[in-house]
Structure formats: C-alpha cells, structure tokens
Amino acid sequence: MPTIAGTNPYTGIRLEPIATESSDVDVDRIARGSRSTFGYLRKLGREGRARLLESIADAVDIGAEGLIKAADEETGIGTTRLAAELNRSTYQMRFFAEVLREGSYLEATIDTAGQSPMGPRPDLRRILQPIGPVAVFGSSNFPFAFSILGGDTASALAAGCPVVLKAHSSHPKTSELSHDVMVAAARNFGAPDGTIGIVFGQDAGSALVRHPLIQAVGFTGSLSGGTALLNVINSRPQPIPFYGELSSLNPLIVTPNAAMERGAEIGARLAASITTSAGQLCTKPGVAFVSEGPDGDALVRALAEELSAITVAPLLNQRIFEEYGSITSALDDLDGVQRITPRVAQAEKGFHVSPAVFSIKASKLGPEVVRECFGPSALIVRYSTLPELESALTTMLGSLTVTIHFGTGDENLTARLTELSVPFAGRILYNDYPTGVNVSWAQTHGGPWPSTNTLHTSVGSTAVRRFLRPVTFQDAPASLLPAELQDGPNTIPRRMNGRLTLPDGPTSR
C-alpha cells in the first residue's frame, strides 16, 4: 500500500512516512469496531462521558510537547500558536463535559396524559439520542482544534457517538499522535477499543463515508473536497447527514464615518487579521468594503504600510501554495483590479509567500474577482455611495461572518447593514475583526452555503446537536425511560406540559 507522509512547509522537503493508506478491509474493520462500542457510550451516561472527555483532555495536556513539535514540523504554523490551539482543544473537551452535566442539550420534554382540545392525550416523553458512529475529517489549518482533537470529535463523543477519524494528509504524524493519546486515555478510563478509530488516505476517506455503519460526517475543508464527499453520501442507499464547513469570504464593511474617525487603526488591524496564521483561517476577512475619498485612501495606505512590515508564516502545503499563486496571478491580470502590495516572486524552497491585497471599484465587482483565496490575500472594494455599497453586498455569498465598522451617528446605517447581513452570515461582529472563534454557549460557527451546508454550528454548546436525533416514548413503563425523562426530582432543565422547569437542586452527576 502507498505510504503516508507529510511535508515540511519551511523547506518543502517530504518527511518520513508514518503510515500506509488504509485498505477497504481496514475501513470495514474499524467501522465495525466503532459500531460495537456504541452501546457502551450510550450506557455510560452524561456523567460518564463527561469524565471520559476530561480524561482525554488531561492526557493531551501531558503529551502537549510532543504533539506541538510534530505539528510545527508538518504545518509551519509555529509553536506559539500551536500551543494556544492545543489549549483550545483541551478546553473544548472540558467545555463539553460541562454541557453534558448541565443537560439542557437533551431538550427533554414531557407531556403527561390528560385531556386536550384534540381529545385524550397519551403520556409523551421526548429526548435527544445519539445517532451512531460518526466520521470526522480534520482540517489542514487547525491540526488540533478542528482535527483529531477538535470540536467535531469532542461533540460527537459528548453526544454518545463513537468516532472514526480521517487523518489529514498535511499532518499525518500529528494526526496519528493525537489519535494515540486519545486511545490510551480512553483505555485507561475503561472504554473499549473502537471508541476512537482512525484511517489514512483519500480513498479510505471515501470508503469511510460510504460505509453503512457510519451515521454522520463532520468535515472541515475545501468546497471541492466537501462536494466530493457529498456526492459519495448521495450514492449511499441510506442517506446520512454531512456537516461541512467549506468556504467563506467573511466580508468586512467600513462606513465612511468609521474611516474618518479611525481609518489608520482599522487599516493596521485589518492587516493583522488578513495575515494571522498566514491568512489560512476560515474567518479571515477576504473582502473589505471601504468608501472612496481621502478617509478611505488613508485606511488603505495604513493597510499597505502595515502589510509591508509583516513576515507571514509559510503556507500549509503544496496545494495551497500553488493555488495561492494561481489566484493572485489571475487577479493581477483582471481589468479594473489594482494590486496595493508589491508583487514578490514565490520562494524557491518551502511554501513561503508574501501578502497580496488588491483593490477594485464596487461598480466593477463580479464573481471572477470575489473568490476565496487561502493565504494572506484580500480584496478591497471601494464604494462611492451607500446605494452602491448596498448593491455590492447583495452579491455576497453565504459566509461564516460579516463585520461592520461604524462611527458616530451611524445608528441607522448600521441597522441597515445588519439587516442586509443577516441573510448570509452566521456571526455578525461590530467594530472588531472576525479571526478568532470563542468556544462558548452562545457561539455560532456556521452560515449559509457555501460557508456550510447545514443549519448547525460546529463550535459552541449546540454543536452537539448535530449528532443527536429526537425519540419520543409514548405511554412507556417508567423502568424503560431514560433517567432524564422519569418522574421524580428534576435534575436538568426540561419542559413539563409546555412550561420550562429548572433543576430542583444541583445538576445531576
């Protein structure tokens, strides 16, 4: 079988192989092993799964040094950011332990037997239940927080679903080490082998998605990769949900008053947002709307000056490196597009690039200009009137974020821009920058197509909802009911005959 190895982005040199591609036989064995542990995770209960996640987080903390070293060698992200990202991963696992213990994610609902306008009503008790083994595809740009140790894995395990992981080809060693740490922690906890599995290779990923025992897929990656997996799912006799984070432009809008009051500051901080992690963040602002005139000019100058002083990290892999060169070169050749950063020759070794930021008038905006470019690149759209800005915004596709920078006296304009943004954004920011996604109860990391293909979030407490389905028990014997639906002390938030009731005491452990 072909071997799997990463490439060092600093040098462009292929690293030593660490695995072979998983065969169809391997995929079948791993998927069956995953299915065999489904009952264990369900019976483990909320408190048991919470402690399992905490045990994994503790093991990751202990193995952090080796994980960070491997990830830097394969991704070129840098140890400082990788350390912060790994901390985010363990925090996320402990966060979902908190979600489990609080219990409202179950949407427990009880309608007791009685009379209704429709006649006699039976006793109905509804709760969310895990759906089964989940396939998780890690991302290239987050080797920890959106990969093997990421939110899809944590939320699936929290839901009670075994996980089969697809190692990313850009960081296979990091994937393998992350998997090994998780499996060792799960074994020490007492979980059976198969609770967390892993496969290697593109064909193995397709075979995994095709396998009849897999009941859902979590994916973070390119639009083309996600579309390919969707096509595989559509060929299955049994359709399953696919939760993909795919492509996002993340428009940033600067009102004329904001440019007048703090244009230089916005320009400098926008430069940092564009180049953070070499511009390889799904929330990077890829297009910024700036007014024409002296104030907008000053903002763009500040942006260009700041970019000239920034040295960005190398891109993650050969494919991203080549696509960055292709997309930025194509923009250079388009009529009406002006480059505001110097054109620099690509590096002879490794995947190093320089920022490439362009400008165009809003009246000339078209689909050939506005496209996602992974890397430190962005398009500045200069608008002359507010109607022109509104018209340009109507051409934007679904995005994870929209950012609005407003100034004094912009209350009505900000309300209008918010109204225009809500239909195509998952998160709307004000006087801030979109890079950075906090793990919290209120977070949304999702949006309309093509940013995602789902109504759910992949970050925050409700990410667990993706891997659950509702089940209603009608006139069930009490002994057959899940504990959260039984009569007695109320241990979690639940709805009784239409009224929300809170726990009688401390949340059940």
N, C-alpha and C positions, 0 to 999 in steps of 0.2 A: 504494500500500500504506500502511496505517496506520503512523504514526511511533512510535518507542520513546523514552521519556524517563523519567528518574527524578523524584522529588520530594524537596525539601529538608526533612528531618524537623524542623529547627529552626524553620522558618517555615510549612511546609505548602504552599509555592509550587512549582509544577511547573517543572522545569529544562528547558533547551533540548534538543530532540530530537537524538539522536546516531546513530540508525539507523532503518531501516524493517523491518517484520516480514518474515522470510524466507518466501518462497513455497515451494510444494511442489517447484517446479523447482529452487530454490536448495538445498533439503534434499537432493534426489536428487543434484545435482552435488557437494555437499560430502561426502555419504556415499560416493559413488563415488571421489572423490579420496582419502578416508580409506582405503578398501579397497586402493587402488593402492599405498599405502605400507607395507602390512602385511609384505610380503616383505622390504623394506629393514630394518625394525626387528628382524625375526627374525634376519636375517643379521648385523646389527650386533653381536650377541652381548652378553654380560653387561658386559664392559668398555666396549664402545662405548656402550651405553645408560647406563651409569654416568656416562661423560663427557658425554653429552648432557644428563642431568639436572643435572650440575654447571654446565654452560654456561648453562642456563636460570636456575639459581639465581644465578649471577654477574650475569646481565643484569637480573634483578629487583632485586638489591641496588643496581645503578647507577641504575635508574629508580624507586627507592623513593619519593622526594619527590613526584613527580607522581602516583603510584598512591595514596599516603596522602591527598593533598589531594582527589583525586576521590572516594575512598571516604568521607571525612568529610562531604563536601557531600551525598552521596547517602544516607548511613546515619545520621549523627549520632552515631556511636559514639565519636568523639573521637580525636585524633591519637596520644595516648599508647598507648591500647590497640591502635589500628590498626598502629602501628609494631611493637609486640610480636607482633601476629598475622602481619604480613608476615615478620618474622624467623622465626616458627614455620614459615611456608610454605617459605622457602628452606632452613631446617634439615631439614625433612621431605624435600625433594628430595635433599639431600646424604645423609640417612639412608638413603634407598632405594638410593642409589649404593653405600653400604656393604653393604646387604643383597644387592645383585647380586654384589658381589665376593666375599662370604663364601660364597654359593652353596647353602646348605642348603635354601633355599626351593624348590629344584627337586625335592626328595625323590628324588634319583637312587638307583635300586635295581637291583642286578644279581644274578640267579640264574643261575650258569653251568650248562651242560649236565652232566647226570650222572644217577645213579640216585636214585630217591625211593621212598617207600612205595607210590606210585601207579604205579611203573614208570619207564621212561626219561623224563627231563625235558629239554625243549629249552632252549636259551640264551634267557633272557628279560631284557630291559633296559627299565626303566620310568623315565619322566621327565615332568615337567610342561611343557606347551607353551602358548603364548599362544592365546587363543580367537578374536581378530579385533577389528575396530573396536568401540570402547566409547563409549556416550553418557553424558555426565556432566552432571547438573543441580546447579548451585550453590545454596547456601543463602542466605537473606536475612540471617541473623545473623552470618555469617562471610564477608565479601566476599572474603577471601583464603584462609584456611586450609581452608575447606570449600566453596570455589567454584572459579573458573577455575584458580587457582594452588594448589588444595588437594590433599588426600591421595588422592582418587579419581583425579585426573589423574596425580599422581606415581606411584601404584602401578600404574596401567594402563600408562603408558609404561615403567615398570620391567619389567613383565611382557612387554613387546614388542607392546603393542596401541596402534594409533593411537587418537586421542581426538577426538570431536566434542562440543563444549561447548554447553550451553544457557545463554545469558546470563540472569541473574535480572532480573526486571522492576523490582526495587527499586534495583538498582545497575548499570544497563546501561553507563554510561560506564566505570565501574571494570572491568566485565567485558571491554569492548572493549579498553581499555588493557592489561589483563593479558594478553589473547589476543595483542595486537600485540607485546608484549615477548617472549612465548614463541615466536611465529612467527619474529621477527627473530633470536632466539638460535638456533633450530633451523636456519634458513637459513645462518647464519654457521658453524654446526657442519658443514653439508653435508647435512642432512636434506632430503628432497624436500618440496615444497608438498603439503599434505594430511595431513601427520603430525599436525597440530593444527588443527581447524576449529572454527567457531562458528556458531550460528544464534540468531535473535531471535524472540520471540513465542510465546505459549502454543500456538497451532495448530501452529507449526513444531516445538515440543517433542513434541507428539503424533505428528506426521508422522515425526520422527526415530526415535522408539521403534518406530514401525510399519515402518520401512524394513527390507527383508530383509537388507541388508548389515550392519546393526548386530547385534552378537552378545551384548551385555550392557549393562545400565544401572546406573549409580551415582547414587543420589538422596539428598539431604538436604533435608527439608522437612516439610510438614504431613501428617497422616494422610490427609486428604481428597485432597490432591494426589498422594500416593503411591498411594492406592487407585485414583484415576482412571488413572494410568499403568499400574498392574497390569491394569486392565480392557482397556486398549489392547493390552498384551502378550498377554493371553489370547485376543484376537481374531486374533492372527497365525497363519498356517499353521505357522510354526516357532516354538515357544516358546523364550524366552531367559531367562537369569537376571536378576532385578531385585533389586538390593541397596539397600534403602531404610532410612534412619534416619528415624523417623516421629514418635513421641510417647512422652514419658516423664515420670513423676511423681517419680521419684527419692526414695523415702521416706527420712526421717532419723529414727532411733529414739534416744531418750534414756532410759536406765534411771533408776530412782529414785535409785540411788547416784550416778550421774553428775550428776543435777540437784542433789543435795545438796552434792556436792564442788565443782562449778564451774558452777552454773546460770547465773550472771550472765555468765560468759565465753562459754558456749555461746550464750546469747541474743544477745549482741553480735556474735559471729562468724557466727551464723546470719543475722542481718540483713544483713551484708555479702554473704553467699553468695546471698541472695534478690535483692539489688538490683544485684549486679555486672552490668555491661552491660545495665542496666535490666531485669534478670530475663529476658533474652532468650537464655539459654543452654540447650542441650538437657539439661544436667546440673544445672540449678537445682533445689534441693530444694523440690518443690511441696507436700509434705505432711510434717509433723513430728509424731511421737508423743511426747507429754510427759505424765508422771504428774500426777495430781491431787494437791492438797495444797500446803503452803507452799513447798516447794522448787520445784515446777513453776510455781507462781504467780510466784516470783521470776525464774525464767527468762523467762517470758512478759513480765513487766514490763520486764526488761532488753532484750528484743527490741523491744518497742514504743517504749521510750525511744531506742534506737539508731536505729530507723527514722525517728523524728520529726526527727532531725538530718541525715538523708541526703537530698541532692538527686540524683535519678536523671536519667540522660540521656534524651532523647526516644525514643519507640518508633520502630521502623524504617520503618513505612509505614502508610497509611490503614487497610488491612485489619486489621493487628494492633492498631492504636489503637482501632478500633471494636469488635473482638472483646473486647478487654480491658475496655472499658466495659460491654459486654453481659454478660460472665461475672461480673464483680464485682457488678454491679447485681442479677443473678439470685441470687447468694449472699446479698446483703443482705436479700432477700425471703423466704428459706427459714426455716421454723421450726427452732429449735434452733441456728441459726448466729449467732454474735456477732462483730461486727467489733471488732478490737482496735486499729485505726489510725483516725485521723479520716477522715471522708468528705469528699473535696475535689472541687469542681467541675472538670470537664475544661477544659483550656486552650482559649482562643478561637482561638489560632493555633498551628500546629505540632502535634506529636504528643506533647506533654508530659503525663505522668501522675504521680500520687503512689502510694506503696506502699499496697496493700490486703491486709491479713492478717486472717484470720478464725479463729475457734475453735469447736469442736464437741465434744460428748462422744462417746466411742468407741461407746457403745451406740446412738447415733443416726446412725452413719456409713452412707451409702448412695451409690449410683452417681451420683445427681443432685448430690451435693456434691463428690465426688472426680473432678475432671477437670483436664486440663492447661490452664493459663492462661499464655500467653506474655506476660511482663511481670513487674513487681515485686510478685507476689502469691503467697500461700501459705496453706495451711490447717493449723492446729494442732489435732491430735486429742488430747484429754485422756482418758487411761485411768485407771481406779481400781484394777484388779487385773492381775496378769500374765496370767491366762487371758483377760481382756478384750483385752489387747494382742495376744495370740496370735490370737484370733478375728478382730480387725480386720486383722491382717497377711494373713490368708488371703484377704481380699477384694482385695488389691492386684494390679493387672495387671503384665505384664512391664515392666521398667524397665532403663535403662542402668546405674543404680547403686542400691545400698542403702547407707546409712551407719548405723553403730552406735556410739553414745557410751556407754561403760561406765565403771564406777567400781571402787573397791576391793572385792574379794570377789565380783565379778560373773562369775567364770570360767564357771560352769555356765550362767548365764543368757545370757552372750554366745555360748556354744557353741550353745545352743538357738535364739537369734535368728539365728545364722549358718545353722543347719540350715533354718530357715523361709525364709531369704532366698535361698539358692542357687537354688531352682527358678525365681525370677522376676527374677534380677539378672544383669547381665553383669560388673559390678565391685562388690566389697564393700569399703567403707572402714571403718576403725576410728579413732575419736577424731579425725576430720578432717572436711572439707567437700568435697562432690563437684564443685563448679565448678572446672574445670581438668582437662585430659586430656593427660598427658605422652606424647610420641612416643617409643616405646621398643620393645625386642624383646618384652617381656612384657605389653604393654598389650592390653586388650580394650575396645573401644568398640562395644558391641552388646548384645543381650539379646532375650528372648522377645517375641513380639507383645504389644502394638502398638509397643514401642520400636523393633524392627526386624522384618523378615520373613525373616531369614536367620540361619544359624548362624555367620557370619563376622564379623570385626571390620572397621571402616572406619579404624581408627588402629592404628599399630604395624606391625611387620615382616610379620605374616601377612595384612595387608590385601591384599597382592599375590596371595594365593591365590585371590581372587575371580575373577581374570581369566586363570586358567590351567586347563588340563584335562590329565588323565593320558593318555599314549600309551606303549604297550609295543611294543618291537621284538623279534620272535622270529626267532632264527637269522639276524639281519641281517648282511650284509657289513660289515666294520669301517669301510669308507670311507663308508657311509651313516649311521653312527651319529652323534648329537650328540657333540661333543668330551667332554662330561662323562660319557658312557657308554662311552667307548673304553678299551681296556686300556692300561696304562702307568702313569706316575706319577699318584697320586691327588691331584687339585688342589682338590677340595671335599669336605665331609662327604658320605658316601654309604654305603649299606648293601650289603654283599657277602655273599651267601649267608646272610642273616639277621643278620649282625653289623655294627654301626655302625663305620665306619672313618673316621678323620680325615685331613686332607691330609698328604701326605708332607713338604711344605715350605710356604712362604708361599702364600697363596691365589692361584690363577691370575688374572693380569691380562689 
